[in-house]
Amino acid sequence: KSEDAKFRDETVWQVNNLQKQIQSSLASSSGSNAQDSNNRVLKVHLWDDSTLPNGYREKKLYSVEGFATHPRTTLVDSPEDADLIVWVSVRGVLEKEIPPANYKNVVLLDYADGCIAHQKRGELKHMIGYFKRSFVSRDSNSVYKGNCTADDVIGGVLPFAYSGLEALVNKDVHKERKTLITNVLRTENHHNKVRARVVHWTKSFIEQHGLENKSVIGDVGNGYSASDFDSTYLALLADSKIIVTCNPFNWEGDFRLWEALLSGALVMVDQMAIPNWMPHPFVHKKHLVFFDTRNQTEFNSLLEYYVKHEDEARQIGEAGYNFVLEHHMAKDRVSYILDNIESRLVLD
């Protein structure tokens, strides 16, 4: 027995040692420099392009939370001290944007609406990653047409998405909810024309089924992209059983999807492409419900089903909520960035 125990102990030691060697070898052979043999944590500087408050949420909420909470990164105040420069751009005032032109290891996070690649990308001397939120173009019915890319970008333009944030998390997700259907999409301006259609569909459904006293239609709160999240708006989402939302017709990606998902309600949203290309894609009728913006009959059928099956709606809503917490928070977007750029990092 003592010989057997000794043999087992030696074997376990050999296996553990071999695992460490394999992991070290794989890291070296893949060119991964994100964590060297000393478990180096990357020092990240969020570049100030001089255009705040444009992109306030992207620059001061999403990016800060992501890189500050990720185990492989830490934030530094000076670009001179950084291993990685992250330029967060929304192109709100393009002519005033000052890019980090002369720094190495620059990642561009392009949160701007529309399909055009960043006009100042060519000024970057060492860009190792370009990630674009509005990565796809859509037709007048919000149907996918194609990808938005640029041939001159080394490694190509990569799709990107907003994510969950701690500020959006409903801390009482299991509470009783009083509002059956919520649709608070804005309908003014050209880019909201398909949203206006979906609001009309939702309102018509509510009126036909006599659900006016249980539902909310129309803009609520005073939040916008250069502000913190509105508490009145988030409280309504947290009180809702079903939330109907929709992207702008000619691009994908808005805050509303993530605000809705982290309320814990069942989320109905128009069909999307980008989430399918991100790690851990959503599953229709498991984490949320997708609908076709061209098919009102299908929309009504889906909405009626979940109005009549509230337990199933709640299960999907809570599954989507937990799925975002597990796989789609700001730190998870940082993992996606690092996994795609680490082989191109040049570290001292």
C-alpha positions as a Markdown table, in Angstrom:
| # | Residue | x | y | z |
|---|---|---|---|---|
| 1 | Lys | 0.0 | 0.0 | 0.0 |
| 2 | Ser | 2.8 | 2.4 | 0.8 |
| 3 | Glu | 4.4 | 1.7 | -2.6 |
| 4 | Asp | 1.1 | 2.3 | -4.3 |
| 5 | Ala | 0.7 | 5.6 | -2.5 |
| 6 | Lys | 4.2 | 6.7 | -3.3 |
| 7 | Phe | 3.6 | 5.8 | -7.0 |
| 8 | Arg | 0.3 | 7.7 | -7.1 |
| 9 | Asp | 2.0 | 10.8 | -5.5 |
| 10 | Glu | 4.8 | 10.7 | -8.0 |
| 11 | Thr | 2.4 | 10.3 | -10.9 |
| 12 | Val | 0.2 | 13.2 | -9.8 |
| 13 | Trp | 3.3 | 15.4 | -9.4 |
| 14 | Gln | 4.5 | 14.4 | -12.9 |
| 15 | Val | 1.1 | 15.1 | -14.5 |
| 16 | Asn | 0.8 | 18.5 | -12.8 |
| 17 | Asn | 4.3 | 19.4 | -13.9 |
| 18 | Leu | 3.6 | 18.3 | -17.4 |
| 19 | Gln | 0.4 | 20.3 | -17.6 |
| 20 | Lys | 2.4 | 23.4 | -16.6 |
| 21 | Gln | 4.9 | 22.8 | -19.3 |
| 22 | Ile | 2.2 | 22.3 | -21.9 |
| 23 | Gln | 0.4 | 25.5 | -20.9 |
| 24 | Ser | 3.7 | 27.4 | -21.0 |
| 25 | Ser | 4.6 | 25.9 | -24.4 |
| 26 | Leu | 1.2 | 26.7 | -25.9 |
| 27 | Ala | 1.4 | 30.3 | -24.7 |
| 28 | Ser | 4.8 | 30.7 | -26.3 |
| 29 | Ser | 4.0 | 29.0 | -29.6 |
| 30 | Ser | 0.8 | 31.0 | -30.1 |
| 31 | Gly | 2.6 | 34.3 | -29.8 |
| 32 | Ser | 0.5 | 35.2 | -26.8 |
| 33 | Asn | 2.1 | 38.1 | -24.9 |
| 34 | Ala | -1.0 | 39.2 | -22.9 |
| 35 | Gln | 0.4 | 37.4 | -19.9 |
| 36 | Asp | 4.1 | 36.5 | -20.0 |
| 37 | Ser | 5.8 | 33.9 | -17.8 |
| 38 | Asn | 5.6 | 36.3 | -14.9 |
| 39 | Asn | 1.8 | 36.6 | -15.3 |
| 40 | Arg | 2.1 | 40.1 | -16.6 |
| 41 | Val | -1.0 | 42.2 | -16.3 |
| 42 | Leu | -1.3 | 44.6 | -19.3 |
| 43 | Lys | -1.3 | 48.3 | -18.4 |
| 44 | Val | -4.0 | 50.0 | -20.4 |
| 45 | His | -4.5 | 53.7 | -21.1 |
| 46 | Leu | -7.9 | 54.9 | -22.3 |
| 47 | Trp | -6.9 | 57.6 | -24.8 |
| 48 | Asp | -8.6 | 61.0 | -24.5 |
| 49 | Asp | -9.3 | 62.2 | -28.0 |
| 50 | Ser | -10.6 | 65.6 | -26.6 |
| 51 | Thr | -14.2 | 65.1 | -27.6 |
| 52 | Leu | -16.0 | 64.3 | -24.3 |
| 53 | Pro | -19.0 | 64.4 | -23.5 |
| 54 | Asn | -19.5 | 62.7 | -26.9 |
| 55 | Gly | -19.4 | 59.0 | -26.2 |
| 56 | Tyr | -19.7 | 59.5 | -22.5 |
| 57 | Arg | -21.1 | 56.1 | -21.9 |
| 58 | Glu | -18.6 | 54.3 | -24.1 |
| 59 | Lys | -15.6 | 56.2 | -22.7 |
| 60 | Lys | -16.5 | 56.6 | -19.1 |
| 61 | Leu | -18.8 | 53.7 | -18.3 |
| 62 | Tyr | -18.3 | 50.7 | -20.6 |
| 63 | Ser | -14.5 | 51.0 | -21.2 |
| 64 | Val | -13.6 | 52.0 | -17.7 |
| 65 | Glu | -15.6 | 49.2 | -16.1 |
| 66 | Gly | -14.3 | 46.6 | -18.6 |
| 67 | Phe | -10.6 | 47.3 | -18.3 |
| 68 | Ala | -10.7 | 48.1 | -14.6 |
| 69 | Thr | -12.4 | 44.8 | -13.7 |
| 70 | His | -10.6 | 42.4 | -16.0 |
| 71 | Pro | -8.0 | 40.2 | -14.4 |
| 72 | Arg | -5.5 | 40.7 | -17.3 |
| 73 | Thr | -5.6 | 44.5 | -17.4 |
| 74 | Thr | -5.2 | 47.5 | -15.2 |
| 75 | Leu | -5.7 | 51.2 | -16.1 |
| 76 | Val | -2.9 | 53.7 | -16.1 |
| 77 | Asp | -3.2 | 57.5 | -16.4 |
| 78 | Ser | -0.4 | 58.1 | -18.8 |
| 79 | Pro | 0.0 | 56.7 | -22.3 |
| 80 | Glu | 3.8 | 56.6 | -21.8 |
| 81 | Asp | 3.3 | 54.0 | -19.1 |
| 82 | Ala | 0.9 | 51.8 | -21.0 |
| 83 | Asp | 1.4 | 48.5 | -22.8 |
| 84 | Leu | -1.9 | 49.0 | -24.7 |
| 85 | Ile | -3.6 | 52.2 | -25.9 |
| 86 | Val | -7.4 | 52.0 | -26.3 |
| 87 | Trp | -8.9 | 54.7 | -28.4 |
| 88 | Val | -12.7 | 54.8 | -27.9 |
| 89 | Ser | -14.3 | 56.9 | -30.7 |
| 90 | Val | -17.9 | 57.8 | -31.5 |
| 91 | Arg | -17.0 | 60.3 | -34.2 |
| 92 | Gly | -19.4 | 62.9 | -32.7 |
| 93 | Val | -17.1 | 65.7 | -33.7 |
| 94 | Leu | -14.7 | 64.0 | -36.1 |
| 95 | Glu | -12.7 | 67.1 | -37.0 |
| 96 | Lys | -11.7 | 67.6 | -33.3 |
| 97 | Glu | -10.7 | 64.0 | -32.6 |
| 98 | Ile | -7.0 | 63.6 | -31.9 |
| 99 | Pro | -5.9 | 60.0 | -32.5 |
| 100 | Pro | -3.0 | 58.4 | -30.7 |
| 101 | Ala | -1.0 | 58.5 | -33.9 |
| 102 | Asn | 2.6 | 57.9 | -32.6 |
| 103 | Tyr | 2.0 | 55.2 | -30.0 |
| 104 | Lys | 2.4 | 51.4 | -30.5 |
| 105 | Asn | -0.2 | 48.8 | -29.6 |
| 106 | Val | -3.2 | 50.9 | -30.3 |
| 107 | Val | -6.7 | 49.4 | -30.4 |
| 108 | Leu | -9.5 | 51.4 | -32.0 |
| 109 | Leu | -13.0 | 50.8 | -30.5 |
| 110 | Asp | -15.3 | 52.5 | -33.1 |
| 111 | Tyr | -18.7 | 53.0 | -31.6 |
| 112 | Ala | -19.9 | 55.3 | -34.3 |
| 113 | Asp | -23.2 | 54.8 | -36.1 |
| 114 | Gly | -23.2 | 53.8 | -39.7 |
| 115 | Cys | -21.1 | 51.7 | -42.0 |
| 116 | Ile | -18.1 | 53.9 | -42.8 |
| 117 | Ala | -14.8 | 52.9 | -41.4 |
| 118 | His | -13.1 | 55.5 | -39.2 |
| 119 | Gln | -11.7 | 58.3 | -41.4 |
| 120 | Lys | -8.6 | 58.8 | -39.2 |
| 121 | Arg | -7.5 | 55.2 | -39.0 |
| 122 | Gly | -4.7 | 55.8 | -41.4 |
| 123 | Glu | -3.0 | 58.2 | -38.9 |
| 124 | Leu | -2.3 | 55.4 | -36.5 |
| 125 | Lys | 1.2 | 54.1 | -36.8 |
| 126 | His | 0.7 | 50.8 | -35.0 |
| 127 | Met | -2.9 | 49.8 | -34.8 |
| 128 | Ile | -3.2 | 46.1 | -33.7 |
| 129 | Gly | -7.0 | 45.9 | -33.6 |
| 130 | Tyr | -10.0 | 47.6 | -35.0 |
| 131 | Phe | -13.4 | 46.8 | -33.5 |
| 132 | Lys | -16.6 | 48.3 | -34.9 |
| 133 | Arg | -20.0 | 48.3 | -33.2 |
| 134 | Ser | -22.0 | 49.3 | -36.3 |
| 135 | Phe | -20.4 | 46.4 | -38.2 |
| 136 | Val | -23.3 | 45.6 | -40.6 |
| 137 | Ser | -25.5 | 47.6 | -43.0 |
| 138 | Arg | -29.2 | 47.1 | -43.1 |
| 139 | Asp | -31.9 | 47.9 | -45.7 |
| 140 | Ser | -35.0 | 50.0 | -45.2 |
| 141 | Asn | -36.7 | 47.1 | -43.3 |
| 142 | Ser | -33.8 | 46.6 | -40.9 |
| 143 | Val | -32.8 | 43.4 | -42.7 |
| 144 | Tyr | -29.1 | 42.5 | -42.9 |
| 145 | Lys | -27.3 | 43.5 | -46.2 |
| 146 | Gly | -23.6 | 43.1 | -45.6 |
| 147 | Asn | -20.6 | 43.8 | -43.4 |
| 148 | Cys | -18.8 | 47.1 | -42.9 |
| 149 | Thr | -15.1 | 46.7 | -43.3 |
| 150 | Ala | -11.9 | 48.2 | -44.7 |
| 151 | Asp | -9.3 | 46.4 | -46.8 |
| 152 | Asp | -6.4 | 48.4 | -45.4 |
| 153 | Val | -6.8 | 47.3 | -41.8 |
| 154 | Ile | -4.4 | 44.6 | -40.7 |
| 155 | Gly | -6.3 | 41.8 | -39.2 |
| 156 | Gly | -9.5 | 43.2 | -40.7 |
| 157 | Val | -12.3 | 45.2 | -39.0 |
| 158 | Leu | -13.9 | 43.0 | -36.3 |
| 159 | Pro | -17.5 | 43.1 | -35.1 |
| 160 | Phe | -18.2 | 44.5 | -31.7 |
| 161 | Ala | -21.2 | 45.0 | -29.4 |
| 162 | Tyr | -22.3 | 46.9 | -26.4 |
| 163 | Ser | -22.6 | 44.8 | -23.2 |
| 164 | Gly | -24.1 | 44.7 | -19.8 |
| 165 | Leu | -23.0 | 47.1 | -17.1 |
| 166 | Glu | -23.2 | 46.9 | -13.3 |
| 167 | Ala | -25.3 | 50.1 | -13.4 |
| 168 | Leu | -28.0 | 48.3 | -15.4 |
| 169 | Val | -28.4 | 45.1 | -13.3 |
| 170 | Asn | -31.8 | 44.7 | -11.7 |
| 171 | Lys | -30.9 | 43.5 | -8.2 |
| 172 | Asp | -34.4 | 42.3 | -7.4 |
| 173 | Val | -35.0 | 40.3 | -10.6 |
| 174 | His | -37.4 | 37.8 | -8.9 |
| 175 | Lys | -39.9 | 40.4 | -7.6 |
| 176 | Glu | -43.5 | 40.6 | -8.8 |
| 177 | Arg | -43.9 | 42.7 | -11.9 |
| 178 | Lys | -47.0 | 44.8 | -12.6 |
| 179 | Thr | -46.4 | 46.0 | -16.2 |
| 180 | Leu | -47.3 | 43.4 | -18.8 |
| 181 | Ile | -45.9 | 44.9 | -22.0 |
| 182 | Thr | -43.4 | 47.8 | -22.3 |
| 183 | Asn | -42.3 | 49.5 | -25.5 |
| 184 | Val | -40.5 | 52.9 | -24.9 |
| 185 | Leu | -38.8 | 53.3 | -28.3 |
| 186 | Arg | -38.5 | 56.8 | -29.7 |
| 187 | Thr | -40.0 | 57.3 | -33.1 |
| 188 | Glu | -38.8 | 60.7 | -34.2 |
| 189 | Asn | -36.0 | 61.0 | -36.8 |
| 190 | His | -35.3 | 59.0 | -39.9 |
| 191 | His | -33.2 | 56.3 | -38.3 |
| 192 | Asn | -36.2 | 55.4 | -36.1 |
| 193 | Lys | -38.7 | 54.7 | -38.9 |
| 194 | Val | -38.7 | 50.9 | -38.3 |
| 195 | Arg | -38.9 | 51.5 | -34.6 |
| 196 | Ala | -42.0 | 53.6 | -35.3 |
| 197 | Arg | -43.5 | 50.6 | -37.1 |
| 198 | Val | -42.8 | 48.3 | -34.2 |
| 199 | Val | -44.3 | 50.8 | -31.7 |
| 200 | His | -47.4 | 50.9 | -33.9 |
| 201 | Trp | -47.6 | 47.1 | -34.0 |
| 202 | Thr | -47.2 | 47.0 | -30.2 |
| 203 | Lys | -49.8 | 49.7 | -29.6 |
| 204 | Ser | -52.3 | 48.0 | -31.9 |
| 205 | Phe | -51.8 | 44.6 | -30.2 |
| 206 | Ile | -52.4 | 46.2 | -26.8 |
| 207 | Glu | -55.5 | 48.0 | -27.9 |
| 208 | Gln | -57.0 | 44.9 | -29.6 |
| 209 | His | -56.5 | 42.8 | -26.5 |
| 210 | Gly | -57.7 | 45.5 | -24.0 |
| 211 | Leu | -54.3 | 45.7 | -22.2 |
| 212 | Glu | -54.0 | 49.4 | -22.0 |
| 213 | Asn | -54.1 | 49.5 | -18.2 |
| 214 | Lys | -51.3 | 46.9 | -17.9 |
| 215 | Ser | -48.9 | 48.3 | -20.5 |
| 216 | Val | -46.7 | 51.3 | -21.2 |
| 217 | Ile | -46.0 | 52.7 | -24.7 |
| 218 | Gly | -43.9 | 55.8 | -25.4 |
| 219 | Asp | -40.7 | 57.5 | -24.2 |
| 220 | Val | -40.0 | 57.4 | -20.5 |
| 221 | Gly | -37.2 | 59.2 | -18.6 |
| 222 | Asn | -34.6 | 61.7 | -19.8 |
| 223 | Gly | -31.6 | 59.4 | -20.5 |
| 224 | Tyr | -29.5 | 59.8 | -23.7 |
| 225 | Ser | -26.2 | 58.6 | -24.9 |
| 226 | Ala | -24.1 | 61.3 | -23.2 |
| 227 | Ser | -25.7 | 60.8 | -19.8 |
| 228 | Asp | -25.9 | 58.3 | -17.0 |
| 229 | Phe | -28.8 | 55.8 | -17.2 |
| 230 | Asp | -32.2 | 57.3 | -16.1 |
| 231 | Ser | -33.5 | 55.8 | -12.9 |
| 232 | Thr | -37.2 | 56.2 | -13.9 |
| 233 | Tyr | -36.6 | 54.4 | -17.1 |
| 234 | Leu | -34.7 | 51.5 | -15.4 |
| 235 | Ala | -37.4 | 51.2 | -12.8 |
| 236 | Leu | -40.0 | 50.7 | -15.5 |
| 237 | Leu | -38.0 | 48.0 | -17.2 |
| 238 | Ala | -37.5 | 46.2 | -13.8 |
| 239 | Asp | -41.3 | 46.3 | -13.4 |
| 240 | Ser | -42.0 | 44.9 | -16.9 |
| 241 | Lys | -42.8 | 41.3 | -17.8 |
| 242 | Ile | -42.3 | 41.7 | -21.6 |
| 243 | Ile | -40.1 | 44.4 | -23.2 |
| 244 | Val | -40.4 | 45.1 | -27.0 |
| 245 | Thr | -37.4 | 46.8 | -28.5 |
| 246 | Cys | -35.8 | 47.3 | -31.9 |
| 247 | Asn | -32.5 | 48.6 | -33.4 |
| 248 | Pro | -32.3 | 51.6 | -35.7 |
| 249 | Phe | -33.2 | 50.6 | -39.2 |
| 250 | Asn | -29.8 | 51.1 | -40.9 |
| 251 | Trp | -27.4 | 49.8 | -38.3 |
| 252 | Glu | -27.2 | 47.4 | -35.4 |
| 253 | Gly | -26.3 | 48.0 | -31.8 |
| 254 | Asp | -27.9 | 50.1 | -29.1 |
| 255 | Phe | -28.0 | 50.5 | -25.3 |
| 256 | Arg | -31.7 | 49.4 | -25.2 |
| 257 | Leu | -31.1 | 45.7 | -25.8 |
| 258 | Trp | -28.7 | 45.4 | -22.8 |
| 259 | Glu | -30.8 | 47.6 | -20.6 |
| 260 | Ala | -33.8 | 45.4 | -21.3 |
| 261 | Leu | -31.9 | 42.1 | -20.8 |
| 262 | Leu | -30.5 | 43.1 | -17.4 |
| 263 | Ser | -34.0 | 44.0 | -16.2 |
| 264 | Gly | -34.8 | 40.3 | -16.2 |
| 265 | Ala | -37.9 | 40.7 | -18.4 |
| 266 | Leu | -38.6 | 38.7 | -21.5 |
| 267 | Val | -37.0 | 40.7 | -24.4 |
| 268 | Met | -38.4 | 40.8 | -27.9 |
| 269 | Val | -36.0 | 42.3 | -30.4 |
| 270 | Asp | -35.6 | 42.5 | -34.2 |
| 271 | Gln | -33.4 | 39.9 | -35.8 |
| 272 | Met | -29.7 | 40.7 | -35.5 |
| 273 | Ala | -26.4 | 39.5 | -37.0 |
| 274 | Ile | -23.6 | 40.8 | -34.8 |
| 275 | Pro | -24.6 | 38.8 | -31.6 |
| 276 | Asn | -24.1 | 35.6 | -33.7 |
| 277 | Trp | -20.5 | 36.5 | -34.3 |
| 278 | Met | -19.6 | 37.4 | -30.7 |
| 279 | Pro | -18.6 | 34.7 | -28.2 |
| 280 | His | -21.6 | 33.0 | -26.7 |
| 281 | Pro | -24.4 | 34.0 | -29.1 |
| 282 | Phe | -28.0 | 34.4 | -27.9 |
| 283 | Val | -30.4 | 31.5 | -28.6 |
| 284 | His | -33.9 | 32.4 | -29.9 |
| 285 | Lys | -36.6 | 31.5 | -27.4 |
| 286 | Lys | -34.0 | 30.5 | -24.8 |
| 287 | His | -32.4 | 33.9 | -23.9 |
| 288 | Leu | -34.7 | 36.3 | -25.8 |
| 289 | Val | -37.1 | 36.3 | -28.7 |
| 290 | Phe | -36.3 | 37.6 | -32.2 |
| 291 | Phe | -38.9 | 38.9 | -34.6 |
| 292 | Asp | -39.0 | 39.9 | -38.2 |
| 293 | Thr | -39.6 | 43.6 | -38.8 |
| 294 | Arg | -41.4 | 42.8 | -42.1 |
| 295 | Asn | -44.0 | 40.4 | -40.5 |
| 296 | Gln | -46.6 | 41.8 | -38.3 |
| 297 | Thr | -48.5 | 38.5 | -38.2 |
| 298 | Glu | -45.5 | 36.7 | -36.7 |
| 299 | Phe | -44.9 | 39.6 | -34.3 |
| 300 | Asn | -48.5 | 39.4 | -33.0 |
| 301 | Ser | -48.4 | 35.6 | -32.7 |
| 302 | Leu | -45.2 | 35.7 | -30.6 |
| 303 | Leu | -46.4 | 38.5 | -28.4 |
| 304 | Glu | -49.8 | 36.8 | -27.9 |
| 305 | Tyr | -48.1 | 33.5 | -27.0 |
| 306 | Tyr | -46.0 | 35.0 | -24.2 |
| 307 | Val | -48.8 | 37.1 | -22.9 |
| 308 | Lys | -50.7 | 33.9 | -22.4 |
| 309 | His | -47.7 | 32.0 | -21.1 |
| 310 | Glu | -46.3 | 34.3 | -18.5 |
| 311 | Asp | -44.3 | 31.5 | -16.7 |
| 312 | Glu | -42.5 | 30.6 | -19.9 |
| 313 | Ala | -41.8 | 34.3 | -20.6 |
| 314 | Arg | -40.4 | 34.7 | -17.1 |
| 315 | Gln | -38.1 | 31.7 | -17.5 |
| 316 | Ile | -36.7 | 33.1 | -20.8 |
| 317 | Gly | -36.3 | 36.6 | -19.2 |
| 318 | Glu | -34.3 | 35.2 | -16.3 |
| 319 | Ala | -32.3 | 33.0 | -18.6 |
| 320 | Gly | -31.3 | 36.0 | -20.7 |
| 321 | Tyr | -30.5 | 38.0 | -17.6 |
| 322 | Asn | -28.2 | 35.3 | -16.2 |
| 323 | Phe | -26.7 | 34.7 | -19.7 |
| 324 | Val | -25.7 | 38.4 | -19.9 |
| 325 | Leu | -24.2 | 38.3 | -16.4 |
| 326 | Glu | -22.2 | 35.2 | -17.3 |
| 327 | His | -21.0 | 36.1 | -20.8 |
| 328 | His | -21.8 | 39.6 | -21.9 |
| 329 | Met | -20.6 | 42.1 | -19.3 |
| 330 | Ala | -18.0 | 44.8 | -20.0 |
| 331 | Lys | -15.1 | 42.6 | -18.9 |
| 332 | Asp | -16.2 | 39.9 | -21.4 |
| 333 | Arg | -15.8 | 42.4 | -24.2 |
| 334 | Val | -12.3 | 43.0 | -22.9 |
| 335 | Ser | -11.6 | 39.3 | -23.1 |
| 336 | Tyr | -12.8 | 39.3 | -26.7 |
| 337 | Ile | -10.5 | 42.2 | -27.6 |
| 338 | Leu | -7.5 | 40.6 | -25.9 |
| 339 | Asp | -8.1 | 37.2 | -27.5 |
| 340 | Asn | -8.0 | 38.9 | -31.0 |
| 341 | Ile | -5.0 | 41.2 | -30.5 |
| 342 | Glu | -2.6 | 39.5 | -28.2 |
| 343 | Ser | -0.5 | 37.8 | -30.9 |
| 344 | Arg | 0.2 | 41.3 | -32.4 |
| 345 | Leu | 1.2 | 43.0 | -29.1 |
| 346 | Val | 4.7 | 44.2 | -29.0 |
| 347 | Leu | 5.9 | 44.4 | -25.4 |
| 348 | Asp | 9.2 | 45.5 | -24.0 |
